[in-house]
Structure formats: C-alpha cells, structure tokens
C-alpha cells in the first residue's frame, strides 16, 4: 500500500510518497517528492528568457513521478542511466527527505553533468534515499541545456542555464525547511559539467548567499569566452537561416536546433584538440554580468573563500574515448606526433612522460587517454586548490579501476558517492561486484562533509599537500597530483 505525504511550499501544496531506504542502518524510510516546478515552462515567449518563478497553484500537486527533462532522447554520452522525459515544463526539483517533520537537517543539492548539453536529474543513481538514510535532505535540479541554456543570442539574457541554477537554489532557500532541511546548511555538488557548475557558482558573487559548501566531482569548467560564444551563436543562426535574435531563433523548432547543435559540436580529431585547448563551446559564459571574470580569476580574488570545498577527479576520465577502433588506429601514429596533437610539446612533453612512465608503458591508447584526462580534468584539481590559497580545501583522487574497463573512468565515482552500487546499469560501468566497502568510505566522507563542512581527512595545504586516494585500500598521499605538474 502506497503511503503518501504532503508538504506546503511557497507556491502550493505538494504530495509525495514514502519508500524504504537501504543498507540496514540509519532512517528506515524516506519521502520522495518528484518533479516540483520551480519555474514556468521555458517555452513560447519564455523560451530564450531568464527563468520565471512558478506561479502559485490551487489544490495539491502530485509530485509522484519525474517531470519533463531538458534532455531529449538519448544523446549517448554517458554510462549513467539518465532517462529523458517528454514535456514542456522542464525546470523542476526532486526532493528526497528523511522526514518533512524534521528540522534543520543538512541539505545536499545535486547538479547533473552531461557536457552542458545532455544529462537528466531523473537518474535512479541520483535518488537521495541513501543520503536520507544518513540524515541528509537531498535535492536534484534540472536546467536548460545546450543552446537553449547557454547559447549566445543578440537580444536574449546570457547564461540562461546558470540563471536556472540560481533560481533552483533560491527555491531551496525558500522551501527546504518545509522538507526538514536547514537553508543555512546547503552543500552544492555535481559531477563533470555538474562539477563545473558548482565551481562556477563558487566563484560567482551573486550566488554566495545560496550555499555553504561545495563538492566538485571531475569538474569541467565552462568559462566560455564571450567572443567565442558569440561566434558560435552567429554560426548556428546562419546554419538555421535566421537572424541571431530571439525573433529569428524562435522560428527554429527544438528538434531542428538540436540537430544543428549536434552537427556544430561533433567531435573529430581536429575538434577534440580544440576542445582540449579551449574547452566546451556551450557552457557558462564570461559575460561581464553574472560572470564578470573567469572562475579561476574570481577564486584568486577571494570569492567563495569562506566556503569549504572538496574537489577531485578519477584517474582516467577520458581513456574510454581511445578504446576499440580508436585505440587500434593509434598504433600507426608516432608517439611524438600523438602527444603534439594533444598539446604536449617541447620540454613539457619530456617532463610529463617522466612523471607518467607507468601509464606510457601501457600503450599509446592509455597514454592518450591519460593526457586528455589530465588536461581536461585532473590538472584543474591542484590549480583550483592553488587559486583558493588558504581557503578550506580538500583534494581526492578516485583511483579504483573499474572491473569492466580496468581503469578509473569518467562517471565511475558517481555510484560510490551516492552509495548505490545495487542500482541499475552498474556492471557496464563498474563491472561485477564493485567494492561496497569503498562506497561506504566515499559516501561516508560526503555525508560527513555535508554535515560538518569537513570530509574527515587532512586539509590540503601548499603545493604538495595531502590527497585522499580512493582505491583499495583508501589512503592519504602527499602530492598525489605530482604527475600533472608539467601541465600547471
């Protein structure tokens, strides 16, 4: 028998349902409220505008199923099960709570990844039941993706997806107490583009009142230059045969715009090099308004210095891209040519190879994957730590090799963070029998951080500080990112 539970939000009453937690410890059940709209549907006249807060409704809104997602179809970019849900009202939050009648529980807000053009908050892996079991209210949020969320349009507000994050966090501030959470203890977390999102928010003056801690997993910073955003936006409008204005682009259907966006962002040998050097073409833009400067410049200026930060990456985030036929083709490419194409030239190459001799011995595919991983993900970890100076920062590396791939690939750490190794689609990512004891450690440190502002290992200080290395066994290592120093 389904047992329902109701909560009064600022905009109206919502109905969720109780369900059991897992793991045999902590709270035996939690309540899920799915698809609560925090903004009006971004369609029609609102399509390319800043989000508009959801108007109040009468009666009780059923929050029993995931609502529409900004992701359409299956972009095929991740091994995380992230289903798409059809519909127009795509700006929603999902709230998971140990008990709406509780008070002042710590809060975790999750922002999904997907390269800023894909991803969904409706993943079963993002279910907060196991954080609830450990006393943490959990929220996952949606936001506009791709060109609708981040594309430059001559007369439209910039960074519409970023504005969606801000409005969702405003919703949390206004409403989370009704679900048992403490608006004064909110940690934002995310992986990949979601990790980049929380770092963007950490460096944003206008967001500082909305959260109190940050957990960045494999963060892919946007920080798209305004000139690059404009060039991309104009090119996309030209391909669509319309003016780069709201009026012009509003005549282009969602499906047509998505097709043009996919073609313009297709990865190939030359575009991959550009992506490594310049980053993603769609993402948070340094617009002089919400983002007056790059995130790293803001952090160096002291923005967010009062917020504790946990940041880290997996050892071989991008190595999957060189599996199979792509890896076999590298047999015919001289190592020097390959590394030059990947941006390693001159004395940097020799220093990098000396520091990564163990990976180089595994072949050119593994070496290429590590180079791309380091340039796009791992080197940013010590960089961000250095940018923050004396601000409270903890570093980790996720090094446990997947039982399927044989290395720690992109997304592998997510089910350990959520302690959901019994979830669907796990074997394709982690192989059979991933270590539950490692999930207990990773998830437990996250709970500790959300609860206390300290994950429970030694804070990072100086160039060669302590790093928590998640492997079997888990350990603390001095200067565990030394292998990327040539890139810094």
C-alpha positions as CSV (number, residue, x, y, z in Angstrom):
1,X,0.0,0.0,0.0
2,X,1.4,3.4,-1.0
3,X,1.7,5.9,1.8
4,X,1.5,9.5,0.8
5,X,2.9,12.6,2.5
6,X,2.1,16.2,1.8
7,X,4.2,19.4,2.2
8,X,3.2,23.1,1.9
9,X,5.6,25.0,-0.3
10,X,5.6,28.8,-1.0
11,X,3.7,28.2,-4.3
12,X,1.3,25.5,-3.2
13,X,0.9,22.1,-1.6
14,X,2.7,19.0,-3.0
15,X,2.1,15.3,-2.5
16,X,5.0,12.8,-2.3
17,X,5.3,9.2,-1.2
18,X,7.2,7.3,1.5
19,X,9.5,4.5,0.5
20,X,12.2,2.3,2.2
21,X,15.9,3.3,2.4
22,X,18.6,0.6,2.0
23,X,21.7,-0.6,3.8
24,X,20.2,-1.7,7.1
25,X,21.3,1.4,9.1
26,X,20.0,4.9,9.7
27,X,16.5,6.0,8.9
28,X,14.4,3.0,7.6
29,X,12.4,5.1,5.2
30,X,12.4,8.4,3.3
31,X,10.0,10.5,1.4
32,X,10.3,11.4,-2.3
33,X,8.8,14.5,-4.0
34,X,9.4,14.4,-7.7
35,X,9.1,17.0,-10.4
36,X,8.2,20.0,-8.3
37,X,8.3,23.0,-10.7
38,X,10.5,25.9,-9.6
39,X,9.9,27.9,-12.8
40,X,7.4,28.3,-15.5
41,X,7.8,26.2,-18.6
42,X,10.5,27.8,-20.8
43,X,8.5,27.7,-24.0
44,X,6.9,30.3,-26.2
45,X,7.8,33.8,-25.2
46,X,9.8,32.4,-22.2
47,X,12.0,30.1,-24.3
48,X,15.1,32.2,-24.5
49,X,14.5,34.4,-21.4
50,X,15.6,34.2,-17.8
51,X,13.5,31.7,-15.8
52,X,10.3,33.0,-14.3
53,X,9.4,31.7,-10.8
54,X,6.5,29.2,-10.8
55,X,3.1,30.9,-10.1
56,X,1.1,29.6,-7.2
57,X,-1.3,26.7,-7.8
58,X,-4.6,25.7,-6.1
59,X,-5.1,22.3,-4.5
60,X,-2.5,19.6,-4.2
61,X,0.1,19.0,-6.8
62,X,1.1,15.3,-7.2
63,X,4.9,15.0,-7.0
64,X,5.0,11.3,-7.6
65,X,6.8,10.9,-11.0
66,X,9.7,12.6,-12.6
67,X,8.7,15.7,-14.6
68,X,9.8,16.6,-18.1
69,X,13.6,16.9,-18.7
70,X,15.5,19.3,-20.9
71,X,17.3,16.4,-22.4
72,X,15.6,14.9,-25.4
73,X,16.2,11.3,-26.5
74,X,19.4,9.5,-25.7
75,X,22.5,11.6,-26.5
76,X,24.6,8.5,-25.8
77,X,27.3,10.5,-24.0
78,X,27.4,8.7,-20.6
79,X,27.1,5.3,-18.9
80,X,25.0,6.8,-16.2
81,X,21.3,5.9,-16.7
82,X,19.8,9.3,-17.3
83,X,16.3,8.9,-18.8
84,X,14.7,11.7,-20.8
85,X,11.0,12.6,-20.0
86,X,9.0,14.3,-22.7
87,X,7.1,17.5,-21.9
88,X,7.4,21.3,-21.8
89,X,7.7,22.1,-18.1
90,X,11.4,21.2,-17.7
91,X,12.5,23.3,-14.8
92,X,11.9,21.2,-11.7
93,X,13.4,20.0,-8.5
94,X,13.2,16.5,-6.9
95,X,13.4,16.4,-3.1
96,X,14.3,13.4,-1.0
97,X,13.9,13.8,2.7
98,X,14.3,11.6,5.8
99,X,11.2,13.3,7.3
100,X,9.4,16.5,6.4
101,X,8.6,16.9,10.1
102,X,12.3,17.0,11.0
103,X,14.1,20.3,11.4
104,X,17.5,21.8,10.4
105,X,18.9,18.7,8.6
106,X,21.8,19.3,6.3
107,X,21.0,19.7,2.6
108,X,22.8,18.4,-0.5
109,X,21.8,19.9,-3.9
110,X,22.9,17.8,-6.9
111,X,23.6,19.3,-10.3
112,X,23.9,16.7,-13.0
113,X,26.6,16.6,-15.7
114,X,26.4,15.9,-19.4
115,X,28.7,18.5,-21.1
116,X,26.1,21.2,-20.6
117,X,24.1,19.7,-23.5
118,X,22.9,16.4,-22.0
119,X,22.0,14.8,-18.7
120,X,18.9,14.3,-16.6
121,X,18.0,14.7,-12.9
122,X,15.8,11.7,-13.3
123,X,18.6,9.1,-12.9
124,X,17.9,6.4,-10.4
125,X,21.5,6.9,-9.3
126,X,20.7,10.4,-8.1
127,X,17.9,9.2,-5.8
128,X,18.7,10.6,-2.4
129,X,17.4,7.7,-0.3
130,X,20.8,6.7,1.0
131,X,21.8,10.3,1.9
132,X,18.4,10.4,3.6
133,X,19.2,7.2,5.5
134,X,22.2,9.1,6.8
135,X,20.3,12.2,7.8
136,X,20.8,14.4,4.7
137,X,17.9,16.1,2.7
138,X,18.8,15.7,-1.0
139,X,17.7,17.8,-3.9
140,X,18.4,17.2,-7.6
141,X,17.7,20.1,-10.0
142,X,17.1,20.5,-13.8
143,X,18.3,23.3,-16.0
144,X,18.1,24.2,-19.7
145,X,20.8,22.5,-21.8
146,X,22.8,23.2,-24.9
147,X,21.9,26.3,-27.0
148,X,18.6,27.0,-25.2
149,X,20.5,27.2,-21.9
150,X,23.9,28.6,-22.9
151,X,23.9,29.8,-26.5
152,X,24.6,33.5,-27.4
153,X,21.6,35.3,-28.8
154,X,21.9,39.0,-29.6
155,X,18.9,40.2,-27.6
156,X,18.5,37.5,-25.0
157,X,19.8,37.2,-21.5
158,X,23.1,35.4,-21.3
159,X,23.7,32.2,-19.2
160,X,20.1,31.1,-19.1
161,X,21.1,27.7,-17.7
162,X,23.1,29.4,-15.0
163,X,20.1,31.5,-14.1
164,X,18.1,28.3,-13.8
165,X,20.7,27.0,-11.3
166,X,20.3,30.3,-9.3
167,X,16.5,30.2,-9.3
168,X,16.5,26.5,-8.3
169,X,18.8,27.4,-5.3
170,X,16.6,30.3,-4.4
171,X,13.7,27.8,-4.4
172,X,15.8,25.6,-2.0
173,X,16.4,28.6,0.3
174,X,12.7,29.5,0.4
175,X,11.3,25.9,0.7
176,X,13.7,23.4,2.1
177,X,12.7,23.9,5.7
178,X,9.3,22.6,4.9
179,X,11.0,19.3,3.9
180,X,13.1,19.1,7.1
181,X,16.2,20.8,5.7
182,X,18.2,23.7,7.0
183,X,18.6,26.6,4.5
184,X,21.7,27.7,6.4
185,X,23.5,24.3,5.7
186,X,23.3,23.7,1.9
187,X,26.1,21.9,0.1
188,X,26.1,22.0,-3.7
189,X,27.6,19.1,-5.6
190,X,27.9,17.8,-9.1
191,X,29.9,15.7,-11.5
192,X,31.5,16.6,-14.8
193,X,29.6,19.6,-16.2
194,X,27.8,19.5,-12.8
195,X,31.1,19.7,-11.1
196,X,32.0,22.6,-13.3
197,X,28.6,24.2,-12.4
198,X,29.3,24.1,-8.7
199,X,32.7,25.6,-9.2
200,X,31.2,28.3,-11.4
201,X,28.7,29.1,-8.6
202,X,31.6,29.0,-6.0
203,X,33.2,31.9,-8.0
204,X,30.0,33.9,-8.6
205,X,29.4,36.8,-6.3
206,X,25.7,36.7,-6.9
207,X,25.4,33.1,-5.7
208,X,27.2,33.3,-2.4
209,X,24.1,33.5,-0.2
210,X,22.6,30.4,-1.7
211,X,25.0,27.7,-0.4
212,X,27.6,27.0,2.3
213,X,29.9,24.2,0.9
214,X,30.9,22.7,-2.5
215,X,31.7,19.1,-3.6
216,X,33.1,19.1,-7.1
217,X,33.5,15.7,-8.8
218,X,35.5,15.7,-12.1
219,X,34.6,19.3,-12.7
220,X,34.6,20.5,-16.3
221,X,34.6,24.3,-16.1
222,X,32.7,26.2,-18.7
223,X,34.1,29.8,-18.7
224,X,33.4,30.2,-22.4
225,X,34.8,33.5,-23.6
226,X,32.2,36.0,-24.7
227,X,33.7,36.3,-28.2
228,X,33.7,32.5,-28.7
229,X,30.1,32.3,-27.5
230,X,29.1,35.0,-29.9
231,X,30.9,33.4,-32.8
232,X,29.2,30.0,-32.1
233,X,25.8,31.6,-31.8
234,X,26.1,33.6,-35.0
235,X,27.3,30.5,-36.9
236,X,24.4,28.4,-35.6
237,X,21.9,31.1,-36.5
238,X,23.4,31.2,-40.0
239,X,23.2,27.5,-40.4
240,X,19.5,27.7,-39.4
241,X,19.0,30.5,-41.9
242,X,17.7,33.1,-39.4
243,X,18.9,36.2,-37.6
244,X,20.8,35.6,-34.3
245,X,17.9,37.1,-32.4
246,X,15.1,35.9,-30.2
247,X,12.6,36.5,-33.0
248,X,14.8,34.7,-35.5
249,X,15.7,31.7,-33.4
250,X,12.2,31.3,-32.0
251,X,11.1,30.2,-35.5
252,X,13.5,27.3,-35.4
253,X,11.9,24.2,-33.9
254,X,13.5,22.5,-30.9
255,X,14.4,19.4,-32.9
256,X,15.9,21.4,-35.7
257,X,18.1,23.5,-33.3
258,X,19.2,20.3,-31.5
259,X,20.3,18.8,-34.9
260,X,22.2,21.9,-35.8
261,X,23.8,22.0,-32.4
262,X,24.9,18.4,-32.6
263,X,26.4,18.9,-36.0
264,X,28.3,22.0,-34.8
265,X,29.7,20.3,-31.8
266,X,30.6,16.9,-33.4
267,X,33.9,15.6,-32.0
268,X,36.6,14.7,-34.5
269,X,40.4,14.7,-34.4
270,X,40.7,18.4,-35.0
271,X,37.7,19.5,-32.9
272,X,38.9,17.3,-30.0
273,X,42.2,19.2,-30.0
274,X,40.3,22.5,-29.9
275,X,38.0,21.2,-27.1
276,X,41.1,20.3,-25.0
277,X,42.7,23.7,-25.7
278,X,39.6,25.9,-25.4
279,X,37.0,23.9,-23.5
280,X,33.4,23.2,-24.5
281,X,31.7,25.6,-26.9
282,X,28.5,25.6,-24.9
283,X,28.6,26.3,-21.1
284,X,28.7,29.2,-18.6
285,X,29.9,32.3,-20.5
286,X,32.2,35.0,-19.1
287,X,29.5,37.6,-19.9
288,X,30.5,40.6,-17.8
289,X,27.2,40.3,-15.9
290,X,26.7,37.1,-13.9
291,X,30.3,36.1,-14.6
292,X,32.4,39.3,-14.8
293,X,35.6,37.2,-14.9
294,X,36.7,33.6,-15.2
295,X,36.0,31.3,-12.3
296,X,39.7,30.9,-11.5
297,X,40.2,34.7,-11.5
298,X,37.3,35.0,-9.1
299,X,38.7,32.4,-6.8
300,X,42.1,34.1,-6.8
301,X,40.3,37.3,-5.9
302,X,38.8,35.6,-2.8
303,X,35.3,34.9,-4.0
304,X,33.9,31.9,-2.1
305,X,36.9,31.7,0.2
306,X,34.6,31.2,3.2
307,X,33.1,28.1,1.6
308,X,34.7,24.6,2.3
309,X,35.5,22.8,-1.0
310,X,36.1,19.1,-1.8
311,X,37.5,18.6,-5.3
312,X,38.9,15.7,-7.2
313,X,38.8,13.5,-10.3
314,X,39.1,10.0,-11.5
315,X,42.5,8.8,-12.8
316,X,41.4,8.0,-16.4
317,X,38.3,10.1,-17.1
318,X,38.7,10.2,-20.9
319,X,40.5,6.9,-21.6
320,X,37.3,5.3,-22.8
321,X,37.5,7.5,-25.9
322,X,40.5,5.6,-27.0
323,X,39.1,2.1,-26.5
324,X,38.4,-0.2,-29.5
325,X,39.0,1.0,-33.1
326,X,40.2,4.5,-32.0
327,X,42.9,2.9,-29.8
328,X,44.0,0.5,-32.6
329,X,44.4,3.3,-35.0
330,X,47.0,4.9,-32.7
331,X,49.4,2.1,-33.4
332,X,50.3,3.8,-36.7
333,X,50.8,7.3,-35.1
334,X,54.3,8.1,-33.8
335,X,54.2,8.9,-30.1
336,X,55.7,12.3,-30.7
337,X,53.1,13.2,-33.2
338,X,50.3,12.0,-31.0
339,X,51.5,14.0,-28.0
340,X,52.0,17.1,-30.1
341,X,48.4,16.8,-31.3
342,X,47.3,16.5,-27.7
343,X,49.1,19.7,-26.7
344,X,52.3,18.3,-25.2
345,X,55.3,19.9,-26.9
346,X,58.9,20.8,-26.0
347,X,60.2,20.4,-22.5
348,X,56.7,19.9,-21.1
349,X,56.5,16.6,-23.0
350,X,59.7,15.2,-21.6
351,X,58.7,16.2,-18.0
352,X,55.2,14.8,-18.4
353,X,56.4,11.5,-19.8
354,X,58.9,11.1,-17.0
355,X,56.2,11.6,-14.4
356,X,53.8,9.2,-16.2
357,X,56.1,6.4,-17.2
358,X,53.9,3.8,-15.7
359,X,51.0,4.8,-17.9
360,X,53.2,5.2,-21.0
361,X,54.2,1.6,-20.7
362,X,50.6,0.5,-21.1
363,X,50.5,1.7,-24.7
364,X,49.6,4.8,-26.7
365,X,45.8,4.5,-26.2
366,X,46.2,4.5,-22.4
367,X,48.7,7.3,-22.6
368,X,46.5,9.4,-24.9
369,X,43.6,8.9,-22.5
370,X,45.6,10.0,-19.5
371,X,46.9,13.1,-21.4
372,X,43.3,14.2,-22.3
373,X,42.1,13.3,-18.7
374,X,44.9,15.4,-17.2
375,X,44.4,18.4,-19.4
376,X,40.6,18.4,-19.1
377,X,40.1,17.3,-15.6
378,X,42.9,16.3,-13.3
379,X,45.2,19.3,-13.7
380,X,42.3,21.6,-12.7
381,X,42.3,20.0,-9.2
382,X,45.6,21.4,-7.9
383,X,45.0,24.6,-9.9
384,X,41.8,25.3,-8.1
385,X,43.4,24.4,-4.8
386,X,46.2,26.9,-5.5
387,X,43.7,29.6,-6.7
388,X,42.0,29.4,-3.3
389,X,45.1,29.9,-1.3
390,X,44.3,29.4,2.4
391,X,40.6,28.7,1.8
392,X,39.5,25.4,3.3
393,X,40.0,22.8,0.5
394,X,40.3,19.0,0.5
395,X,41.6,17.0,-2.5
396,X,40.9,13.5,-3.6
397,X,41.7,11.1,-6.4
398,X,39.4,8.3,-7.4
399,X,41.8,5.5,-8.5
400,X,39.9,2.2,-8.1
401,X,40.0,0.5,-11.5
402,X,36.6,-0.5,-12.9
403,X,36.1,-4.2,-13.1
404,X,34.8,-3.7,-16.6
405,X,37.3,-1.3,-18.1
406,X,40.3,-1.9,-15.9
407,X,40.8,1.8,-15.1
408,X,39.0,4.6,-13.2
409,X,36.9,6.1,-16.0
410,X,34.6,9.1,-16.2
411,X,31.4,8.7,-14.1
412,X,32.7,5.6,-12.2
413,X,32.8,7.5,-8.9
414,X,29.2,8.7,-9.0
415,X,27.5,5.5,-7.7
416,X,30.1,5.3,-4.9
417,X,29.2,8.9,-3.9
418,X,25.5,8.0,-3.8
419,X,26.2,4.6,-2.3
420,X,24.0,2.9,-4.9
421,X,26.2,0.1,-6.2
422,X,23.0,-2.1,-6.2
423,X,21.4,0.3,-8.8
424,X,20.6,-0.4,-12.4
425,X,23.2,-0.4,-15.3
426,X,26.0,-0.8,-12.8
427,X,28.0,-3.6,-14.4
428,X,28.6,-1.8,-17.7
429,X,30.4,1.0,-15.7
430,X,31.9,-0.8,-12.7
431,X,32.0,-4.5,-13.7
432,X,30.7,-7.2,-11.4
433,X,30.9,-6.9,-7.6
434,X,32.2,-3.4,-7.2
435,X,33.6,-3.0,-3.6
436,X,30.8,-1.9,-1.3
437,X,33.4,-1.0,1.4
438,X,34.8,1.7,-0.9
439,X,31.3,3.1,-1.4
440,X,30.9,3.2,2.3
441,X,34.1,5.3,2.5
442,X,33.3,7.7,-0.4
443,X,29.7,8.2,0.6
444,X,30.5,8.4,4.3
445,X,33.0,11.2,3.7
446,X,30.4,13.1,1.6
447,X,27.9,12.8,4.4
448,X,30.5,14.0,6.9
449,X,31.3,17.0,4.7
450,X,27.7,17.9,4.1
451,X,27.0,17.6,7.8
452,X,30.1,19.3,9.3
453,X,32.0,21.1,6.5
454,X,35.0,18.7,6.8
455,X,35.2,15.4,4.9
456,X,37.4,13.7,7.6
457,X,40.8,13.7,6.0
458,X,43.7,16.1,6.1
459,X,43.0,19.5,4.6
460,X,45.2,20.3,1.6
461,X,47.9,23.0,2.2
462,X,50.8,24.0,-0.1
463,X,51.8,22.7,-3.5
464,X,52.5,19.2,-2.2
465,X,49.6,18.8,0.2
466,X,47.7,15.7,1.3
467,X,45.3,14.0,-1.1
468,X,42.8,11.2,-0.2
469,X,43.3,8.4,-2.8
470,X,40.2,6.3,-3.2
471,X,41.4,2.8,-4.0
472,X,41.7,-0.5,-2.2
473,X,43.0,0.4,0.3
474,X,42.0,4.0,0.7
475,X,44.9,6.1,1.8
476,X,46.2,9.6,2.3
477,X,49.1,10.5,-0.1
478,X,51.4,13.5,-0.2
479,X,51.5,15.3,-3.6
480,X,49.2,12.7,-5.3
481,X,48.8,15.0,-8.3
482,X,52.5,15.3,-8.9
483,X,52.1,13.6,-12.3
484,X,50.2,16.6,-13.7
485,X,52.7,19.3,-12.5
486,X,54.2,19.7,-16.0
487,X,50.7,21.0,-17.1
488,X,50.3,23.5,-14.4
